[in-house]
Amino acid sequence: MPRTHSTSQVGKAAVSTLVRRAVRGSTALRGGRPWRPTPYQVFGFLFFLVMSLAYWAVPLCCDAGQHAAVVERLRANLLHPRHPMADLPGAGSPYYSPYAVAQGAFARLTGLGGWEVVRLAGPLNLLVLLTGIGRLVRVLTPRPWAPVLALGTMTLLWGTERAWWSGYPSLMSMTGNLGYPSAFAIGLTFWAWALTGARARGEGPARARGQVRYVGPSGLPGVAGHAGLGMLYGLILLIHPITAAAALLGAVAFVAGWQRGWRRQPGAVAVRWGVTAGTAVLVAGCWPYFDVFALAGDDSVDRMHRRLYEQLLGQFWLALLGLPALWLRWRRGSRRDPLVLLFALDCLLVAYGWVSGHYTYGRILGLTLVPLQFALAVELATPRPWGRARRVLGGAAAAGACVGFLTVQGGAVVPRALDPVGLQQPSLWPSYAWVARHVGKSEVIIADGHFAPRSIPGYGPNLAAPIWPDRALDERERGRRLADVRAYLSPASTRAERTAVARRYHARWLLLTRWKRVPEEAVVVAWSRTTGEVLARIG
């Protein structure tokens, strides 16, 4: 006998359906639910505000003078800039990347100087970095708290000794290098990995209920999307070549781990990824300012990067807390898990840098930690209840984050005035704006000490001897210039010898630390109450 329903039951069901479908307020016109931010959007926005303020609160230091000098030279001549630090032609300098050229064009349009442009670039690079983290983690897992945890592990789980290098996205290092091209390149790398992973699985993003789910092939079909991805990798290569090495390893890991259709259509798959690789090479090869592929055999900066290998344990040991999570991914899933493959490939490249003496490859260590950190974040984002092993792992990760914050990272966001325990603080470099008020742009200066030669070119003047290697200047010539400057500053130098050096490099100014004696032929123009340095005009 068929089941029947009473009129009252049918009426109640209809009323409840209408109530469920009713929408109010601003959603009535859209017929959907009100928008609610995801956890990562909330915490990412708060992190963006705090980190931007922390970055602006710390004086620019270290490599910032070099990047500010690049902007100054492009501001003076966008198409044919001079050498970033010397009164020499700048053709072939790898510092003139698309990122730098865009900054130079912005400086020309706004009238801002190099230091101001580098300062303003920090929040922009941070925005690219944060969105890249969110996009990459959502490709790895749909768990809404995973990107929040990934941001925490990436910025806190490093070590108990400070790692202050360009391309290291730790909390402390960000206060100094957010305005560098490397920060922008890392953000683009996260985006490139996310797009590579989604395309390898033949999936495209579609928003549903405030999260990203995957609904099969979508987006730009065929070779067009792969060509666009190749353009992105080519851009990363031009902006920061050492980051591009890590980006390439990530692309290999995601394609090898997730690519579908190898057996059914091997030719089509090979053609699509061949288009990606070919487009990347074409984009990089067509850049008119320098030849990026000529940098492959350049060993001029290897010596200074040896320190990366000598301080490995102290600077990175907290990131090893992610090894259990990485092992679980390898054991539970496919042995071709992209994070597992990426970590293995990165370790091989770092090891090659040590064995071969090309220590510059150690610069990818900042991205080598990402598989560990992100695997740990994905594992800890698993919904509760947790088993005993996961609870232990979560407790260890929380303890590690606290240790990292209290020993190295906390001083980046806690001001000195509010610091109750004496946290390690970022480097505080002096300003040389007082020198720029007297020395004209493109004038040559002989500078002494550590800070001045690295900062002065950012205001427009040139150095007699550039501090950093650059393919626009032969290393043997740079070595001769450094030797001449040392001879000029030597207490045993004669007036005739100093005059010969000054004339050789058209030097008109002298900036000396308080330990150096001003030569008899120089006239003191100004001095710094902060550092005791003296600015003198050469006769």
C-alpha positions as CSV (number, residue, x, y, z in Angstrom):
1,M,0.0,0.0,0.0
2,P,1.6,3.4,-1.0
3,R,2.6,5.7,1.7
4,T,0.5,8.9,2.1
5,H,1.2,12.2,3.8
6,S,-1.3,14.3,5.6
7,T,-2.0,17.8,4.4
8,S,-0.6,19.3,7.6
9,Q,2.7,17.5,7.1
10,V,3.0,18.6,3.5
11,G,2.3,22.2,4.5
12,K,4.9,22.1,7.3
13,A,7.5,20.8,4.8
14,A,6.7,23.5,2.4
15,V,6.9,26.2,5.0
16,S,10.3,24.9,6.3
17,T,11.6,24.8,2.7
18,L,10.6,28.5,2.2
19,V,12.2,29.5,5.5
20,R,15.4,27.8,4.5
21,R,15.4,29.5,1.2
22,A,14.6,32.9,2.5
23,V,17.5,35.4,2.4
24,R,17.7,38.8,4.0
25,G,19.6,42.0,3.8
26,S,22.2,42.5,1.1
27,T,22.1,38.9,0.1
28,A,18.5,39.1,-1.0
29,L,19.4,40.4,-4.4
30,R,22.1,37.8,-4.9
31,G,20.1,34.9,-3.5
32,G,23.1,33.5,-1.6
33,R,24.6,33.5,1.8
34,P,26.5,36.5,3.2
35,W,30.3,36.5,2.5
36,R,32.4,35.4,5.4
37,P,36.2,35.7,5.4
38,T,38.2,32.5,5.6
39,P,40.6,32.1,8.6
40,Y,43.6,32.8,6.3
41,Q,42.0,36.0,5.0
42,V,41.6,37.2,8.6
43,F,45.0,36.2,9.9
44,G,46.8,37.0,6.6
45,F,45.4,40.5,6.7
46,L,46.5,41.0,10.3
47,F,50.0,39.6,9.4
48,F,50.1,42.0,6.5
49,L,49.4,45.0,8.7
50,V,51.9,44.0,11.5
51,M,54.7,43.0,9.1
52,S,54.3,46.1,7.0
53,L,54.6,48.3,10.1
54,A,57.6,46.3,11.3
55,Y,59.3,46.6,8.0
56,W,58.8,50.4,7.9
57,A,59.9,50.8,11.5
58,V,63.4,49.3,10.8
59,P,66.0,51.3,8.8
60,L,66.8,49.8,5.5
61,C,70.1,48.0,5.6
62,C,72.4,45.5,3.9
63,D,71.6,45.0,0.3
64,A,69.0,47.7,0.3
65,G,71.6,50.3,-0.8
66,Q,72.4,48.2,-3.9
67,H,68.7,47.9,-4.9
68,A,68.1,51.6,-4.2
69,A,71.1,52.4,-6.4
70,V,69.6,50.3,-9.2
71,V,66.4,52.3,-9.0
72,E,68.4,55.6,-9.1
73,R,70.3,54.6,-12.2
74,L,67.1,53.5,-14.0
75,R,65.4,56.7,-12.9
76,A,68.2,58.7,-14.6
77,N,68.2,56.6,-17.8
78,L,65.6,53.9,-18.1
79,L,66.9,52.4,-21.4
80,H,70.6,52.6,-20.9
81,P,71.3,52.8,-17.1
82,R,74.9,53.1,-15.7
83,H,76.6,50.7,-13.4
84,P,74.7,50.5,-10.1
85,M,77.7,51.5,-8.0
86,A,80.4,52.9,-10.2
87,D,80.9,55.6,-12.9
88,L,80.9,52.9,-15.6
89,P,78.5,51.6,-18.3
90,G,75.9,49.2,-16.9
91,A,75.3,47.0,-19.9
92,G,75.0,43.4,-18.9
93,S,74.3,44.0,-15.2
94,P,71.9,41.3,-13.9
95,Y,70.4,43.8,-11.5
96,Y,68.4,45.4,-14.3
97,S,65.6,42.9,-14.2
98,P,61.9,43.5,-15.2
99,Y,61.2,44.1,-11.5
100,A,63.9,46.7,-11.3
101,V,62.8,48.4,-14.6
102,A,59.3,48.6,-13.3
103,Q,60.6,50.3,-10.1
104,G,62.7,52.7,-12.2
105,A,59.7,53.6,-14.3
106,F,57.6,54.2,-11.2
107,A,60.4,56.4,-9.8
108,R,60.5,58.5,-13.0
109,L,56.7,58.9,-12.9
110,T,56.5,59.9,-9.2
111,G,59.8,61.6,-8.7
112,L,60.6,59.4,-5.7
113,G,64.2,58.3,-4.9
114,G,65.6,54.9,-4.8
115,W,65.3,54.4,-1.0
116,E,61.6,55.5,-1.1
117,V,60.8,53.1,-3.9
118,V,62.5,50.1,-2.1
119,R,60.6,51.0,1.1
120,L,57.3,51.1,-0.8
121,A,58.0,47.8,-2.5
122,G,57.9,45.9,0.8
123,P,54.1,45.8,1.3
124,L,53.6,45.0,-2.4
125,N,56.0,42.1,-2.2
126,L,54.4,40.9,1.0
127,L,51.0,40.9,-0.7
128,V,52.3,38.7,-3.5
129,L,54.0,36.4,-1.0
130,L,50.8,36.0,1.2
131,T,48.5,35.3,-1.7
132,G,51.0,32.8,-3.1
133,I,51.1,31.0,0.2
134,G,47.3,30.8,0.4
135,R,47.0,29.6,-3.2
136,L,49.7,26.9,-2.9
137,V,48.4,25.5,0.3
138,R,44.9,25.3,-1.1
139,V,46.2,23.2,-3.9
140,L,47.8,20.8,-1.4
141,T,44.6,20.6,0.8
142,P,41.2,22.1,1.2
143,R,41.5,22.4,5.0
144,P,40.7,26.0,5.8
145,W,43.3,26.4,8.6
146,A,46.2,24.9,6.7
147,P,47.3,28.2,5.1
148,V,47.3,29.9,8.5
149,L,49.5,27.2,10.0
150,A,51.7,27.3,6.9
151,L,52.3,31.0,7.4
152,G,53.2,30.4,11.1
153,T,55.6,27.5,10.4
154,M,57.2,29.3,7.4
155,T,58.0,32.4,9.5
156,L,58.9,30.8,12.9
157,L,60.3,27.3,12.4
158,W,63.9,28.1,11.4
159,G,66.5,27.9,14.1
160,T,67.9,29.5,17.2
161,E,70.6,31.5,15.3
162,R,69.6,34.4,13.1
163,A,69.6,33.7,9.4
164,W,69.6,37.1,7.7
165,W,69.8,36.5,4.0
166,S,67.9,37.7,0.9
167,G,65.4,35.0,0.0
168,Y,64.8,33.8,3.6
169,P,61.2,34.4,4.4
170,S,61.6,34.1,8.2
171,L,59.9,36.7,10.5
172,M,63.2,38.4,11.4
173,S,64.7,38.4,7.9
174,M,61.5,39.9,6.4
175,T,62.1,43.1,8.3
176,G,65.1,43.7,6.2
177,N,64.5,42.0,2.8
178,L,60.7,42.5,2.1
179,G,61.6,45.2,-0.4
180,Y,64.1,43.1,-2.3
181,P,63.5,41.4,-5.7
182,S,63.9,38.0,-4.0
183,A,60.8,38.5,-1.9
184,F,58.7,39.2,-5.0
185,A,60.3,36.2,-6.8
186,I,59.4,33.9,-3.9
187,G,55.8,35.0,-4.0
188,L,55.7,34.4,-7.7
189,T,57.3,31.0,-7.1
190,F,54.5,29.9,-4.8
191,W,52.0,31.0,-7.4
192,A,53.9,29.1,-10.1
193,W,54.0,25.9,-8.0
194,A,50.2,26.2,-7.3
195,L,49.4,26.7,-10.9
196,T,51.7,23.9,-12.0
197,G,50.2,21.5,-9.5
198,A,46.7,22.3,-10.5
199,R,47.5,21.9,-14.2
200,A,49.4,18.7,-13.7
201,R,46.3,17.1,-12.1
202,G,44.1,18.5,-14.8
203,E,42.2,20.6,-12.3
204,G,41.1,24.2,-12.2
205,P,39.9,26.3,-9.3
206,A,36.2,27.1,-8.6
207,R,35.0,28.9,-5.5
208,A,32.4,27.2,-3.4
209,R,31.4,28.2,0.1
210,G,34.4,30.5,0.5
211,Q,36.9,27.8,-0.2
212,V,38.6,26.5,-3.3
213,R,37.6,23.1,-4.7
214,Y,38.7,21.4,-7.8
215,V,36.2,20.5,-10.5
216,G,38.2,18.9,-13.4
217,P,39.8,20.6,-16.4
218,S,39.1,24.3,-16.6
219,G,40.9,27.6,-17.0
220,L,42.9,28.1,-20.2
221,P,42.9,24.8,-22.0
222,G,45.7,23.3,-23.9
223,V,49.0,25.0,-24.7
224,A,47.7,28.6,-24.0
225,G,47.7,28.0,-20.2
226,H,51.0,26.3,-20.3
227,A,52.5,29.2,-22.3
228,G,51.3,31.6,-19.7
229,L,52.8,29.4,-16.9
230,G,56.1,29.5,-18.9
231,M,56.0,33.3,-19.0
232,L,55.7,33.2,-15.2
233,Y,58.7,31.0,-14.8
234,G,60.7,33.1,-17.2
235,L,59.9,36.2,-15.2
236,I,61.1,34.5,-12.0
237,L,64.4,33.6,-13.8
238,L,65.0,37.2,-14.8
239,I,64.1,38.7,-11.4
240,H,66.1,36.4,-9.1
241,P,68.0,33.5,-10.9
242,I,68.8,31.6,-7.7
243,T,65.2,31.5,-6.7
244,A,64.4,30.3,-10.2
245,A,66.6,27.3,-9.6
246,A,64.4,26.3,-6.7
247,A,61.3,27.2,-8.7
248,L,62.4,24.8,-11.4
249,L,62.9,22.0,-8.9
250,G,59.4,22.6,-7.6
251,A,57.9,22.5,-11.1
252,V,59.6,19.1,-11.7
253,A,58.3,17.8,-8.4
254,F,54.7,18.8,-9.0
255,V,54.7,17.5,-12.6
256,A,56.4,14.2,-11.6
257,G,54.2,13.7,-8.6
258,W,50.8,14.7,-10.0
259,Q,50.8,14.6,-13.8
260,R,47.9,12.6,-15.2
261,G,47.8,11.0,-18.6
262,W,51.4,10.1,-19.1
263,R,50.5,6.6,-20.2
264,R,47.4,7.4,-22.2
265,Q,48.7,10.5,-24.1
266,P,52.5,10.8,-23.5
267,G,53.0,12.9,-26.6
268,A,50.4,15.5,-25.7
269,V,51.6,15.8,-22.1
270,A,55.2,16.2,-23.3
271,V,54.2,18.9,-25.8
272,R,52.3,20.9,-23.2
273,W,55.1,21.0,-20.7
274,G,57.6,21.5,-23.6
275,V,55.6,24.7,-24.4
276,T,56.0,25.8,-20.8
277,A,59.7,25.2,-20.8
278,G,60.2,26.8,-24.2
279,T,58.2,29.9,-23.3
280,A,60.2,30.3,-20.1
281,V,63.5,30.1,-22.1
282,L,62.2,32.5,-24.8
283,V,61.0,35.1,-22.3
284,A,64.3,35.0,-20.4
285,G,66.4,35.0,-23.6
286,C,64.6,38.0,-25.1
287,W,65.3,40.3,-22.1
288,P,67.5,43.1,-23.6
289,Y,69.3,44.3,-20.4
290,F,71.5,41.2,-19.7
291,D,72.0,37.6,-20.6
292,V,70.6,35.6,-17.8
293,F,72.0,32.3,-19.1
294,A,75.6,33.7,-18.9
295,L,75.2,33.7,-15.1
296,A,75.2,29.8,-15.0
297,G,79.1,29.7,-14.8
298,D,79.6,32.8,-12.7
299,D,81.4,32.0,-9.5
300,S,82.2,35.6,-8.4
301,V,79.8,35.4,-5.3
302,D,80.5,31.8,-4.3
303,R,83.1,32.7,-1.6
304,M,80.7,34.9,0.4
305,H,78.1,32.2,0.5
306,R,80.2,29.6,2.1
307,R,78.9,30.8,5.5
308,L,75.5,29.4,4.6
309,Y,76.9,25.9,4.9
310,E,78.9,26.6,8.0
311,Q,75.8,27.7,10.1
312,L,73.3,25.1,8.9
313,L,72.3,23.5,12.1
314,G,71.9,26.5,14.3
315,Q,69.9,28.4,11.7
316,F,67.5,25.7,10.5
317,W,67.1,22.9,13.0
318,L,63.6,23.8,14.2
319,A,62.3,23.2,10.6
320,L,63.2,19.5,11.1
321,L,60.0,19.2,13.1
322,G,58.4,18.9,9.7
323,L,60.2,15.6,8.9
324,P,57.6,13.3,10.6
325,A,54.8,15.0,8.6
326,L,56.8,14.7,5.4
327,W,57.5,11.0,6.2
328,L,53.7,10.4,6.8
329,R,52.9,11.9,3.4
330,W,55.4,9.5,1.8
331,R,54.1,6.5,3.7
332,R,50.4,7.1,3.4
333,G,50.2,8.4,-0.1
334,S,52.1,8.1,-3.2
335,R,55.9,8.0,-3.0
336,R,55.8,10.7,-5.7
337,D,54.3,13.2,-3.3
338,P,55.3,16.7,-4.6
339,L,56.5,17.9,-1.2
340,V,58.6,14.8,-0.7
341,L,60.1,15.1,-4.1
342,L,60.7,18.8,-3.8
343,F,62.6,18.4,-0.5
344,A,64.7,15.6,-1.9
345,L,65.6,17.6,-5.0
346,D,66.4,20.7,-3.0
347,C,68.7,18.7,-0.7
348,L,70.5,17.3,-3.7
349,L,71.1,20.8,-5.2
350,V,72.3,22.1,-1.8
351,A,74.7,19.2,-1.5
352,Y,76.0,19.8,-5.0
353,G,76.7,23.4,-4.0
354,W,78.9,22.2,-1.1
355,V,80.7,19.4,-3.0
356,S,81.4,21.6,-6.1
357,G,82.3,24.7,-4.3
358,H,79.4,26.7,-5.9
359,Y,78.2,27.8,-2.5
360,T,75.7,30.2,-4.1
361,Y,73.3,27.3,-4.4
362,G,73.0,27.4,-0.7
363,R,70.8,30.4,-1.2
364,I,67.9,28.1,-1.9
365,L,68.0,26.8,1.7
366,G,65.2,29.2,2.5
367,L,62.9,27.4,0.1
368,T,64.3,24.0,1.0
369,L,62.5,24.4,4.3
370,V,59.2,25.0,2.7
371,P,58.3,21.3,2.1
372,L,59.0,20.6,5.7
373,Q,57.0,23.6,7.0
374,F,54.0,23.2,4.7
375,A,53.8,19.4,5.2
376,L,53.7,20.0,9.0
377,A,51.0,22.7,8.5
378,V,48.8,20.4,6.4
379,E,49.2,17.6,8.9
380,L,48.2,19.8,11.9
381,A,45.2,21.2,10.0
382,T,43.6,17.7,10.2
383,P,40.2,17.9,11.9
384,R,40.0,16.6,15.5
385,P,39.9,14.2,17.2
386,W,43.7,13.6,16.9
387,G,45.5,10.4,17.6
388,R,48.4,10.3,20.1
389,A,51.1,10.7,17.4
390,R,49.5,13.8,16.0
391,R,49.0,15.4,19.4
392,V,52.7,14.9,20.2
393,L,53.6,16.4,16.8
394,G,51.3,19.4,17.4
395,G,52.8,19.9,20.9
396,A,56.4,19.8,19.5
397,A,55.5,22.2,16.7
398,A,53.9,24.7,19.2
399,A,57.0,24.4,21.4
400,G,59.3,24.9,18.4
401,A,57.4,28.0,17.3
402,C,57.7,29.5,20.8
403,V,61.4,28.7,20.9
404,G,61.9,30.3,17.5
405,F,59.9,33.4,18.5
406,L,61.7,33.9,21.8
407,T,65.2,33.3,20.5
408,V,65.3,34.9,17.0
409,Q,62.1,35.9,15.4
410,G,60.1,37.8,18.1
411,G,62.2,41.0,17.9
412,A,61.0,41.5,14.4
413,V,57.5,42.5,15.5
414,V,57.9,43.4,19.2
415,P,59.3,47.0,19.6
416,R,62.2,47.6,21.9
417,A,60.1,49.7,24.2
418,L,57.6,46.9,24.7
419,D,60.1,44.0,24.9
420,P,60.0,42.5,28.4
421,V,62.6,39.8,27.9
422,G,65.3,41.3,25.7
423,L,64.5,39.7,22.3
424,Q,67.0,39.8,19.5
425,Q,66.4,42.9,17.4
426,P,66.8,43.6,13.7
427,S,70.0,45.4,12.5
428,L,70.0,49.2,12.8
429,W,72.0,50.8,10.1
430,P,72.8,54.6,10.0
431,S,71.3,56.9,7.4
432,Y,73.6,58.7,5.0
433,A,71.1,61.3,3.9
434,W,73.4,63.9,5.4
435,V,76.1,62.9,2.9
436,A,73.6,63.1,-0.1
437,R,72.9,66.7,0.8
438,H,76.5,67.6,-0.1
439,V,77.5,65.0,-2.7
440,G,75.8,65.3,-6.1
441,K,74.3,62.4,-8.0
442,S,76.8,60.5,-10.1
443,E,79.8,62.1,-8.3
444,V,82.5,59.7,-7.2
445,I,83.3,59.1,-3.5
446,I,85.9,57.0,-1.7
447,A,84.3,55.5,1.3
448,D,85.7,53.7,4.3
449,G,84.1,51.2,6.7
450,H,81.3,48.6,6.3
451,F,78.0,50.6,6.2
452,A,78.9,53.6,4.0
453,P,80.1,51.8,0.8
454,R,76.9,49.6,0.9
455,S,74.5,52.6,1.4
456,I,75.9,55.6,-0.4
457,P,75.1,54.5,-4.0
458,G,71.4,54.3,-3.0
459,Y,71.4,58.1,-2.9
460,G,72.9,58.5,-6.4
461,P,76.7,58.9,-5.9
462,N,79.1,56.4,-7.3
463,L,81.9,54.5,-5.6
464,A,85.5,54.4,-6.8
465,A,85.4,50.6,-6.0
466,P,82.1,48.7,-6.0
467,I,81.5,46.4,-3.1
468,W,79.4,43.8,-4.8
469,P,80.4,41.7,-7.9
470,D,78.5,42.6,-11.1
471,R,78.9,41.2,-14.6
472,A,78.9,44.7,-15.9
473,L,82.4,45.1,-14.4
474,D,85.2,42.5,-14.8
475,E,86.2,41.0,-11.5
476,R,89.9,41.7,-12.1
477,E,89.1,45.4,-12.6
478,R,87.0,45.5,-9.5
479,G,89.8,43.9,-7.6
480,R,92.3,46.5,-8.8
481,R,89.9,49.3,-7.8
482,L,89.5,47.8,-4.3
483,A,93.3,47.5,-4.0
484,D,93.7,51.2,-5.0
485,V,91.1,52.3,-2.4
486,R,92.9,50.3,0.3
487,A,96.2,52.0,-0.8
488,Y,94.6,55.4,-0.7
489,L,93.2,54.8,2.8
490,S,96.5,53.4,4.1
491,P,98.3,55.6,6.7
492,A,101.5,55.0,4.8
493,S,100.2,56.5,1.5
494,T,101.8,59.7,0.2
495,R,99.9,62.7,-1.1
496,A,101.1,62.0,-4.7
497,E,99.8,58.4,-4.5
498,R,96.4,59.6,-3.1
499,T,96.2,62.2,-5.8
500,A,96.9,59.6,-8.5
501,V,94.1,57.3,-7.3
502,A,91.6,60.2,-7.0
503,R,92.4,61.4,-10.5
504,R,92.2,57.8,-11.9
505,Y,88.6,57.3,-10.8
506,H,87.5,61.0,-10.8
507,A,86.9,60.9,-7.1
508,R,85.9,64.3,-5.5
509,W,84.7,63.2,-2.1
510,L,86.1,61.2,0.8
511,L,83.9,59.6,3.6
512,L,86.0,58.3,6.5
513,T,85.2,56.5,9.8
514,R,86.2,58.2,13.0
515,W,89.3,56.0,13.2
516,K,90.8,57.3,10.0
517,R,92.9,60.5,9.6
518,V,91.7,63.1,7.1
519,P,94.4,63.7,4.5
520,E,96.1,67.1,4.4
521,E,94.8,67.9,0.9
522,A,91.1,67.2,1.9
523,V,88.7,69.8,3.3
524,V,86.1,68.7,5.9
525,V,82.6,69.6,4.8
526,A,80.3,67.7,7.3
527,W,80.3,65.0,9.9
528,S,77.8,62.7,11.6
529,R,77.0,63.0,15.3
530,T,75.7,59.4,15.2
531,T,78.6,57.6,13.7
532,G,81.4,60.1,13.9
533,E,82.1,59.7,10.2
534,V,83.6,62.7,8.3
535,L,82.8,63.9,4.8
536,A,85.6,65.8,3.1
537,R,86.1,67.2,-0.3
538,I,89.2,66.2,-2.1
539,G,91.3,69.2,-3.3
